[in-house]
Amino acid sequence: MAAAEDFATERSCLLIEVTSLRSRAGAHAFYRRLGFTDVCDRSGRFVKELAWGQRASVDQDDLPG
């Protein structure tokens, strides 16, 4: 996720979005821990606003599985 956020930030993107099946509760918890907000009731659609110089911070304990 850090690499994806860095890639997007370097290209002046304002937000990043990921989607996931509603049944993937572990993935949804992971995205929320990274600062994503679920914006859709029907499907797992998570959005995070990016700021210049912002980078994802992930501990190994946060990884699903």
C-alpha positions in Angstrom: 0.0 0.0 0.0 2.9 2.4 0.7 4.2 2.0 -2.8 0.7 2.6 -4.3 0.2 5.7 -2.2 3.7 7.0 -3.1 3.0 6.3 -6.8 -0.3 8.2 -6.6 1.2 11.1 -4.6 4.1 11.5 -7.0 1.6 11.9 -9.8 -0.4 14.6 -8.0 -3.4 12.3 -7.3 -5.7 13.7 -4.6 -7.1 10.3 -3.4 -6.7 6.6 -3.8 -9.6 4.1 -4.0 -9.6 0.3 -3.4 -12.6 -2.1 -3.8 -13.2 -5.4 -2.1 -16.0 -7.9 -1.8 -18.3 -7.2 1.2 -17.5 -10.7 2.5 -13.8 -9.8 3.1 -14.1 -8.4 6.6 -10.3 -8.8 7.3 -9.4 -6.8 4.2 -11.9 -4.1 5.2 -10.4 -3.8 8.7 -6.9 -3.6 7.1 -8.0 -0.7 4.9 -9.6 1.2 7.8 -6.4 0.8 9.8 -4.6 2.5 6.9 -7.0 5.5 7.0 -9.4 4.5 4.3 -13.1 5.3 4.6 -15.8 2.9 3.3 -18.0 5.0 1.0 -20.5 2.5 -0.4 -23.2 0.4 1.3 -23.5 -2.2 -1.5 -19.8 -3.0 -2.1 -16.6 -2.5 -0.3 -15.4 0.8 -1.8 -12.7 2.5 0.3 -11.3 5.9 -0.4 -8.4 7.8 1.2 -7.4 11.4 0.6 -3.7 11.9 -0.1 -1.6 14.8 1.0 1.8 15.8 -0.3 4.5 13.9 1.5 2.1 11.5 3.0 3.1 7.8 3.0 1.4 4.7 4.2 2.7 3.2 7.4 2.2 -0.5 7.8 3.4 -2.8 10.5 3.7 -6.5 9.7 1.1 -7.2 12.4 -1.4 -5.1 10.3 -1.2 -7.4 7.3 -4.2 -9.7 6.7 -4.0 -13.4 6.8 
